[in-house]
Amino acid sequence: MERPNASAGASFILVGFSDQPRLEAALLVVVSVFYVLTVLGNGTIVLVARLDARLHTPMYFFLTHLSVVDLCHMTTIAPQMLVHLRGADRSISLAGCALQFFITLGLGGTECVLLAVMAFDRYVAICQPLHYTQLMPPQLCGSLAGASWALGFSNSLAHTAYGLSLPRCGHVRIHHFYCESVPTLQLVCGDVRAYRRVIFIECIILIVLPLLFIVGSYGCIGWTMVGMRSPEGRRKAVGTCGSHLTVVTLFYTTLIYMYVKPKGAVSKYVDRFVALCYNLVPPVINPLIYTLRNKEAKGALRRLFLKGWGRMWRPACGPREQAPRGK
């Protein structure tokens, strides 16, 4: 159960699913499995994109950054959640809550902008294929990725400093399993209209505008695909965009539900389960979507596996080198 003597100024209590012990026992297994799968799946994407020269393209460069975002996001949430699911102490320090708040919010903003950048890459690849190399040079790709991280974390820095400085009047119980903006806002006892305006502006800049850019990019892609005469070219365009579009749909569906739904529309338990799915499912599904739907990624995984298998067995099964004969 929660520790009753957690001081209001030094720590918070993450309620999570503490009133359902049987559910927590199941979640302990689920979160552990999903965390391991996230590390293996996204770690493999980063490794393969780094080692295979055929994947040194803008698409896989941005995909590597997306995998790093998913890895960092899950690592920020899952270990602390596993500790709380195993023990009776649900407290988290003010510094720990602020750090978790800052990192998760920054990574979420980074992913929103990064998905828009990936949509722009797909637009150039399909709508301007003859100029793709000139329009997407490595310097521009690095700048776009850096801008995604900078926008996400600069917004998070201002948001965290402002949000955690508001008066809480001794309220320390956060009805969530990690320090997130909406549940933390519910602890504030003063006037929060200014803070809500900050959240609204943040949602416009980091959620709505990237989503509109993605929709516009795919509108142009769809128009170009309609004009294609070759069925093979149309199938290739669908294949190269299908993975990214699936990830965007999965990400934004849960994100919009969490931040745009009317206040009090559903119970807090439903909110927590949706947040749990939002944090656990995409980091596991994203690598599967990009590897199973993409021939280049599957080929790179196969080559990496065969290369590693060959190195492992070559010393034992390969021909022995003969020592040079003396004269």
N, C-alpha and C positions, 0 to 999 in steps of 0.2 A: 504494500500500500504506500501512499505518498508519505513523505517525511513531514511531520507536522511542524517542526521547528525551523523550516527554511526561512531565512530572514528575507524580508521584503526588498531590502535594498541590494542584497548580494546575490540572490538567486531566484529562479523561477521553478515552477513545478509543471512538468509536461504531463497532463492527465492521460493523453493517448487513449488506449483501450483498457485502462486499469480496472474498470468495473466489469470486465469480461475475461476472467482468468483462462477459460478454455480457449477462447479466441486468441489470446496472447500466446498460448502454447503452440497453436497452429501457425501464427504469424512469425514466431521465432524460426520455425523451419522454412517458411515461405521466403522471408526476408534473407535468410542465410543463403538459400539456393539462388535467389535472384541476384544477390550481390556477387556470388561466385561466377554466375553466368555473365553478368555485366563485365566483370574484370576480364574473363576469358574472351568474350566476344569482341569487346571494344579494344582490348589489348592486341588481339589478333589483327584487327583492322589496321591499327597503327603500325604494327610490325610489318605486315605484308606491304602496306603502302610505302613504307620506308625502304624495304629491302628489294622490292621488285621494281626494276627500272621502267617497266612497261606501264606502271601505275603512277609515274611521276608526271601527272597531268593536273590541271586546275581542279577538276571534279574530285579526285582523290585527295588532293591537298586540303580542300575544304571539308571533305568527309573525315579526314584525320582530325581536324580541329573539332568537328562535331563529336567524334568519339572521345576526345579528351574532355570535352564539356560533360558528356554523360558519365565518364569515369569519375571526374572530380565531384559532380553532383551527388552521385550515389555514395561516394566515399565520405562526403560531408554529412550525410543523413544516416546511412545504414549502420555503421559501427555504434554510434550513440544510441540508436533505436534498439539494437540488439542488447546492449548493456541494460537498458531500461526494461526490456521484455524479460530478461533473466533475473533481475533483482527487484527489491522492494523500493529502492531509492529512485525516485523519478525527477530529482532536482537537476537543474543545469545552472551553472553560474551565469552571472550577468555578462561577463566577458565571453563565455562560451556561446551564450544565446546571441550576442551581438555579432560574433564571428560567423555563426551559422546563418544568421539573418543576412549578413553582408555577402557571404559566398553564394548561397542559394539564389538570392535575388540577382546578383551579378551574373551568375551562370545562366539563369533564365533569360535575362535581357540579351546576353551574348548569343544564346541559341536562336532567339527571335530574329536578330539581325543576320546571323549566319545563314539561316534558312532562306532569307531574302537574297543574300549574296549568291547562294547556290542556285536559286531560281534565275538570277541574272546570268550566271554561267551557262545554264541550260538554254536560256534564250539566245545567247550569242552562238552556242554550239549548233543550234538548229536553224535559227533565222539568219545567221551570218557565218555559215560554215567555211567559206573561202577566206574569211578574214579572222578566223578564230584565234590563230596564233598571234596576230598583231594586236587584237583587241583584248586578249587575256594573257599578257606577258607575266613572268614570275614576279616582277616588281609590283605590278598592280594586284596580283593575287595576295601577296604578302601584306600590302597596304589595306586591302579590303578585310582580310582576316584580323589584322591589328586593330582596325577601326571597330570591328564587331566586339572585340574584347574591351576596348577602351570605352565604347558607349555603354556596354552592359555594366561595367564596374564603376564608371564615374557616376552613373545614375544610382547604383546601389550604395555608393559611399554617401551621397547626399541624403538618400532615402533612409538609410540606417541611422545616420547621425540625427536626423530630424525626428524620426519615429521613436527611437529609444529615449529621446530627451523629454518626451511628453509626460505629464504627471500620471501616475498609476494609482495613487492613494492607497498603497498597501496591497493592491491586487497582484497576485503572483501565479495563479492557476491558469495556465494556457491550455485550452481544450483542443489540443492537437498533439502530434507526436514529434514535431520539431518546431523551431522558432520561425514562423512564417508571418508575412505582413498582416493578413486579415485577422487571424486569431490574436495576434499581438495587439492590434488596434482595439480589440474589444476590451482590453485591460485599461485603456485610457479613461480617466474620469472627468477630464476637462472638455473644452470645446474642440472638437476634432474636424470642424468644417474646413479649416485651412489644410489640414493633413489629407482629408479626402480629396481636395482639389489637387494636391500634389500627386496622389495616387491616380486620379483621373488623367492628369497630364502625362504621367508616366505610361499609362495604358495606351494613350493615343500615340505617343512617340515610339514605344517599343513593342506594341502588340498590333494596333490597328494599322499604322502606316506600313510596317513590313508586310502585313497580311495583304493590304491593298496592292503593294508592289508585286507580291507573289501572284495575286490574281491577275494583275495586268500583264505580267510576264507570260503566264500560261495562256492568257487570251491571245497574245501575239503568237505564241507557239502553236496554239490550236488553229489560228488562221493560216499560218504557214503550212501546217500539216494538211489542211483542206486542199490547198493548192498543189500538193505533191502528186505527181502522176505515177510514181513508182510505189507499188504496195510494199516492196522491201524497204524503201526509205521511210515509209510511214510506220512500219513495224519497228524499225530501228529507233525512230524518234519516240515512239511509245515506250520502248524498252529503256531508253536512256532517261526518260522523265518519270516513268512509273514509280521507281523506288523513292525518289525525292518527294513526289506528290503524295505517296502513301504516308511517309514520315510526317509531312506537313499536316495532313488531315488528322492523323493520330495525335500529334502534339497540340494543335490549335483547338481541337474538339474539347479536350479536357481542360485546357487553359482558359478558354472562353467561358466554360461552365463555372470554373472556380472564381473568376473575377467579374463576370458580367451578369450572373444570375441575380434575380431580385433578393433583397435581404429577407431572411427568414422563409424562403421558398421551400426549403427542405430541412430535415433535421441535421444536427451536428454530426450524427453518426454517418449519414450519407455523405456529408462533406468530407469526413475523414477517410472514408473508403474511396471516394473519387480522388482525393489527394494521394492516397496510397497507390492507386493505380497509375496516377500521373507520374509519380516518382519511381515506381518499380518497373512498369511495363515498357515504356519507350526505350530506356537504356539497354534492355535485353532484346527488344524487337528490332531496333534500328540496324544492328550488324547483320541479323538474319535477312532483313529486307534487302539490304544492299548486296549481300553475297549470293542469296538464292535467286535474285532477279537479274543478276549481272554476270554475263559470261566472262568478262575480263577479271572480275574479282574471284570467281570460281576457278578460273585458269591459274591465277596467281597463287591461290591457296593450294591447288594441286601441285604446282611446281615447287612451292616452298616445302610442302610435305614430302614430295619425292626426293628433293635435294637433301632434306634433313635425314630421311630414311636411308638414302645412299651413303651419307657420311657416317651414319651410325654403324652400318654393316660393312663398309668397305675395309676397315682394318682387319676384320675377322675373316671375311670371305674373299677379299680381293687377292690378286696374285702378289706373291712376295717379291720384293726387289732383291735381285741378286747382287752380291758384293762384287766390285770390279776385281778381275783377276790380276794378280801381280805379274810383272814381266819376268 
